[in-house]
Amino acid sequence: MKKILANDGMEEDAIRMLEKEGFMVATEKVPQDELVEIINAEDFVALVVRSATRVDKALIDACPSLRLIARGGVGMDNIDVEHAKAKNIQVVNTPAASSLSVAELVMGHIFTMARSLDDSNRVMPVKGHAEFAQLKKKYSKGTEVSGKTLGIIGFGRIGQCIAKLGLGVGMNILAYDPFIPEAEVEILLNGSQKVKINIKTCPMDELLAKSDFISLNVPGGKIITHKEIKKMKQGVMLVNASRGGVIEEQALLDGLKSGHIAHAALDVFEDEKSPRQEILHHHKISLTPHIAGSTEEAQQRIGRELAEKIIHFLK
């Protein structure tokens, strides 16, 4: 019986699919420093991870039984993909399964920033009973998102899904992607009517200069620094639900302090073991703990897609 270690968990439906095909699936979390010992002792042929478990060169070299590394989700920065391939180990992920969930969280942050819902929810329980009138005046200066320009940096599956949702609420879309000159997005209206819209990507500087809201949807890198912020519109609002460090946190804090950036939303952080206190307590930053792709529907799709890929490769 071929054994699979799902070290960061796996959906029950996916486990049943694999067990039906004769696989044994272990889901008990193994600490990082014990992984090599356990994989070798149990002769696991596949390792399934999310973002928590690291699969580096040392682990790959030390585990000759591994034939497959499967990542539930999109980014594979916690896996040494090239070295795995060099060792003839297949690496797969689920790039499409969580796109809608990520896009919906981005839009949720956009609405939150536009109306300062994050800060209002912090302050109301503390001061609402005594300063209701003052808070009503403070938070009545929001903005509508309809008619505003949404800049999307990274126009792959997630970026295009964000574009669909933005178009659906009346936003204008600008997109930048050095690898995608244009893309056709399809909007489904009332469950049946389909509308197709072609979007051509534009230069980064144009997007920075014209966007009221900017969403980062890239696999990594330092994309937004002081230099890029200076090129943005005064009062811009930024969302990062891709990778920590894509927006340089000190540059973000400086931009918020100067007022050049009106608001920001972060689902990811430079140090996710211990995010900066200035970030966590800033009244102009909307926060979520790296949950963009974590909905019940997305997890079910991820599980099914992983199971199908594991079955296809190992059988």
N, C-alpha and C positions, 0 to 999 in steps of 0.2 A: 504494500500500500504506500503510495506516494504521500509524503507529509508536507504541509504548508504551514508556515508560521505567519499569522496575521498579527504582527506585533503592535500595531496601533488600532486594533479592532477591525471588525467586519460586520456588515449587515447580516441578520439571520437568514434572509432569503438567499443571499449569496453563499453563505455557508451550506445551506441545504442543497443548492445547485451543485456545489463542489462535492459534497458527500454522496449525492446521488450518482456522481460519476466515479465514485470509488476513492476519492481523496480523503485524507484525514486533516482537519483544520484545527490548529491550536491558536487560541486567542488570548491566552494569559500573557500579560505584559512582561517582557524580559528586560531587565535593566541594560542600558547600553554596554556597560563594561562586562556583562555576562553573555552577550549575544553569541560571540564566537564559540564559546564552550557549549552552549545549548544547541546551536545549529549543528555543530559537528557531532554531539552526543546523540542527537535524534535523527541525523541524516535528512534534515529538511532540504527539499529540492527547490522550494520557492519561498521568498520572503516578501510579504505584503506590508507596506508602510504608508503612513501619511506624512506629515511634516515633522513629527517628533523624533522618529528614529533616523539616525545617520547611517548611511551605507557608504563608507569611504574605502579607499584603496586597501588599507590594512585589513578590514573586515573581508573584503572580496578575496584577497589573496589567502586569507586564513580559512576560508570555507569552501573546499573543493566540491562539496555536494550540491552547491547552489547552481541551478540552471536558469532561474527566472527571478527577477526583481520587479515587483509590481507596485506602482505608486498610485494610491487613491487620490486623485486630484490632478492639477495641472503642472505646477512647478516641480522641477526635479533637482533643485539646487542642493538638496540634502543627499543626493546620490552621485557617485562618481560614474557617470554614464559611460564616458569614453573608455575608462579602464574596464568596466564590466563587459562592454562589447569586445574589447581586446582579449578578454578571458573567455570569450564565446558564451557569455551570459546574456540572455535576452532581457531587455528593459522595456516595460510598457507603462503607460499612464492612462488617465481618462480625461482628455482635454475638453470634451464637450459636455460632460455630465453636470457640471456645476455652473455653467455659464449664466443661466437665467437667475440662479440664486445670487450670484455675485452682482449681476446687473441690478437686481431689485434692491440689494443692500446699498449700492451706490446711489440709486435714486432716492432711497430712504434718507440717506445722509444729505443729499441735495435739498430735499424738502425741509429737513431738520435745520440746516444752516440758513436757509432762506427766511425762516421764521424764528430762529434762535430757540428752537424747542429744547435743545440739550441744556442750555443755561437756565431757561425758564423752569425746567423740571428739577434742576438742582436747587434753585432759589425759592421756588414757591412753597415747598414744605417748611422752610426755615422762616421766611418772612411774609408769606402770603396772608397770614391771619392778622398781621399788624400793618402791613404796607401794601395792601391790595391795589389801591389807586396809583401809587407810585410805580408798582411793577406793571400795571396795565399800560401806563404811559411809556415805560422803558421798552416793553416788548411789542409795542404797536408800530414799530418802524421796520417791519419786515418787507420782503419783496416777493412778487410773483415770479415763478419760473417760466411760465408761458411767455413766449416772445424773446426770451433770453437766449444767448449763444452758449452751447455746451461744447467745449473742446475735449476731444477724446484722443489721448496719446497712447498708441497701441491699438490697432484696428483689426485684431484677430477676432476669434469667436466671441469673447467677452465684450470687446469694444463695440462690435456690431450689435450685440444684444442690448447694450446700453443705448446705442443710437436708436434702436427700435422704440425703446421705452421713452427716450427723450422726445422723439418725433411724436409719440402718442400723446404727450402732454403739451405739444405746441412749441417745443424748443427748436432753435436752429442748430444744425450740427456742423462742426468742423472736425476733421480727423487728420491725424498725422501718423504715418507708418512708413518707414523707409523701404519696406518689402511689399507693400500693398498699394498700388497706384489708385485703385478704385474697388468698390464692392457694392453689390446689390443687396439691400436689406428688404425683407418681406414682412409687412405688418398684417396681422390677422385681425380683422374688425368684426365684432359681434359674433365671433366663433366660426364665421364662414367666408366672409368677403376678404380677399387678399389684395393688398396694395404693394407693389414693388417700387422701391426708390433707389436710384443709383447715386452713390456718394463718392466723389473723387477726393482723395486725400490732398492736403495742402502742406506747404513748408511749415516747419516748427515755429519760426518767428511770426508767421501770420496767425497761427493758432494762438500763440501766447498773447499777441497784441489785441486780438478781437474777442476772446472768450470771456464770458461772465463767470462761468463755472468750468473747471478743468478736472477731468478724471484720468488718473494714471492706471494703465492696464498693460504693464510690461513685465517680462520675466526677471528683471533685475537691473542693476546699474545705478549710477547716480545721475538722474535725469534732471531734477529741479534743484538748482543751487542759487546763490545770490545773483549770479549772472542772469539766469532765466527769469527769476522773479522781477528783476528790474525791467524786463521787456513786457511784463503783463499789465493789464488794465488796472488802474487804481480800484480797489474794492473787490478784486477777484476772490473767488472761493474755490478751494482745492480739495479733492478727494483722492486718497490713496488706499485702495483695497487690493494692491498687487503684492509688493514686496517691501519690507522695511528698508529704509535707506534710499529708496527711489526719490523721495523728497528728503533732502538733507535737513535734519531736524533743527539744527541751529539756524540755518537760513530761514526756515519756516517761522521759528520763534521771533527772529529779527523782523521778518516781514509783517507778522501780526503786531509787533510792538510799534512799528512805524505807521501802521494802518494801511500799508499797500495791499496786504492781504486782509480781507474783511473777516474771513472765517475759514476753518479747515476741518476736515474729517479724516480720521485715521482708523483703519482696521488692522494695520500692521505697523511695526515699530523697529527701530534700529537694534534695540536690545529687548527681545521679547521675554527674557527671563526676569528683567527688571527695568521696565520702561522709565524714562526720565520723569521725575516729579513735576518739572515745569510743564511737560506735555500733559500729564494726567490731570493736573489741577487748573489748566488754562481755561478761562471762561469762554474762549472763542474757538475751542477745539471740541468737536463731536467725536466720541470714542466708542469703539467696539473691540473686543479681544480676539481678533483674527478669526472671525466667524463667517466671512463673506460667503463661502461655499457650503456652509453647514446648515442646511435645511433637511427636513425629513425626506422630501422628494429628491433632493440632490444626492443624499447618502444612499438612497435606494437605487438611483441610476448608477452611481459610482460602483456600488456593490455588484449589480448585475453585469455591468461592463467589465469589471475586473474578473468576475467568475468566468464570463464568456471567453475572455482573452487567455486566462490561465488554462482552461479546458482545451482551447484551440491549440495552444503551444505545447502543453505537456502530454496531450493525448494524440 
